[in-house]
Amino acid sequence: MIPSVLPTYNRAPLAFERGEGSWLIEADGTRYLDLGAGIAVNALGHAHPELVKTLTDQAHKLWHTSNLYQIPNQQRLADLLVEHTFADTVFFTNSGTEAAELAIKMARKYWYDKGQPERIEIIAFEGAFHGRSTGAIAAAGSEKMVKGFGPLMPGFRHLPFGDHEAVQQAVSDKTAAILIEPIQGEGGIRPLSDACLKGLRDLCDATGTLLILDEVQCGMGRTGRLFAHEWAGIAPDIMMVAKGIGGGFPLGAVLATEEAASGMTAGSHGSTYGGNPLGCAVGAKVMEIIANSEFLADVGRKAAQFRQRLEGLVAAHPSVFEAVRGQGLMLGLKCKLPNTDVVKAGYAQHVLTVGAADNVIRLLPALTITETELAEAIARLDRAATALETA
Ligand SMILES: *Cc1c(COP(=O)(O)O)cnc(C)c1O
């Protein structure tokens, strides 16, 4: 008999009742050190006092009005994002997937309005993940995600991640945009080099192609900069954001330059829930905390130390781990043993990690995790690896 919850997930036999910072706690009081942070969503940890206060204060006032009216909280969050990024304008969604949908629509509408409606093709990359809508799975293109769901939305081309020559050859007078994650998350924490990102920007500038960055997972302070592309000293034309931006409240956004957004006039797109007062109150508080040079420098400092310790962990357990990769607190351990076994061995030591493609386990702790907790994480991962070696 089918379970009452549609069984599209293989869930671990763990259920948490509450959270405190970097800890998740079961009903019997058992504490787990959370290095997954709800897949990079709980950027400020669980039950952050300022977020709890912001959410409850707003809950007593107003939850939802629809976008038929002015929403001051939405305006405030948009202003904060515009102030701190390349963007001139922002549209709010409830998820990364919805952000992908708008990013695709915006790029096509741009060329349609420029009198080049044949420029509909979007170049995307192998190993990518952009969400679960029919558009987003077509954008990712992997057999795992698209098989059985055809016919797929046409107009996507898939190239090997980081193969600049392939991109150069693929861009044509049909190309609307290049869509890429600066660091692939689901694909196994695969960073694109700064040189590659710069190369894509140059190619887009030379051909008019729009550069769409998917920073749903790598954005919002995760790499030690507000957005990952800042490391390369470039800016996109359109950017998708979600996960960390709501700190756990479902919230996403598409950020764009005035030029890239020029086709999106009144009536061209919308959302019932997107940008609601409750989500935007929380989002604005998250931005206030993260878009701060001291906060980001602290992420970078902790990350550098953590990474060094992870290198030591890999060296100490060469039959379990192969390498560390990633940037800031978006880190992956490439495994030699099946990553699912490594994640399970972590559960036994009460440390939570998240699997990814390419036999990687992801370490995406709350950005507020302390140095002591990171040291504890290493100790638990070390015990998990030892248990696997002696099994
Ligand atoms: C999670 C993710 C998405 C999809 O976001 P949802 O909120 O799950 O719809 C898109 N792109 C990237 C890079 C992601 O990590």
The ligand as a MOL file (V3000), in Angstrom:
LIG
                    3D

  0  0  0     0  0            999 V3000
M  V30 BEGIN CTAB
M  V30 COUNTS 15 15 0 0 0
M  V30 BEGIN ATOM
M  V30 1 C 17.9110 23.5030 -4.2320 0
M  V30 2 C 18.3070 24.0870 -5.5300 0
M  V30 3 C 17.3470 24.5070 -6.4660 0
M  V30 4 C 15.8790 24.2750 -6.2860 0
M  V30 5 O 15.3670 24.9480 -5.1720 0
M  V30 6 P 14.0010 24.4590 -4.5050 0
M  V30 7 O 13.7670 25.4780 -3.4350 0
M  V30 8 O 14.2030 23.0790 -4.0140 0
M  V30 9 O 12.9630 24.5350 -5.5510 0
M  V30 10 C 17.7930 25.1180 -7.6210 0
M  V30 11 N 19.1150 25.3020 -7.8450 0
M  V30 12 C 20.0530 24.9170 -6.9740 0
M  V30 13 C 21.4880 25.1820 -7.2600 0
M  V30 14 C 19.6890 24.2810 -5.7880 0
M  V30 15 O 20.6250 23.8710 -4.9380 0
M  V30 END ATOM
M  V30 BEGIN BOND
M  V30 1 1 1 2
M  V30 2 1 2 3
M  V30 3 2 2 14
M  V30 4 1 3 4
M  V30 5 2 3 10
M  V30 6 1 4 5
M  V30 7 1 5 6
M  V30 8 2 6 7
M  V30 9 1 6 8
M  V30 10 1 6 9
M  V30 11 1 10 11
M  V30 12 2 11 12
M  V30 13 1 12 13
M  V30 14 1 12 14
M  V30 15 1 14 15
M  V30 END BOND
M  V30 END CTAB
M  END
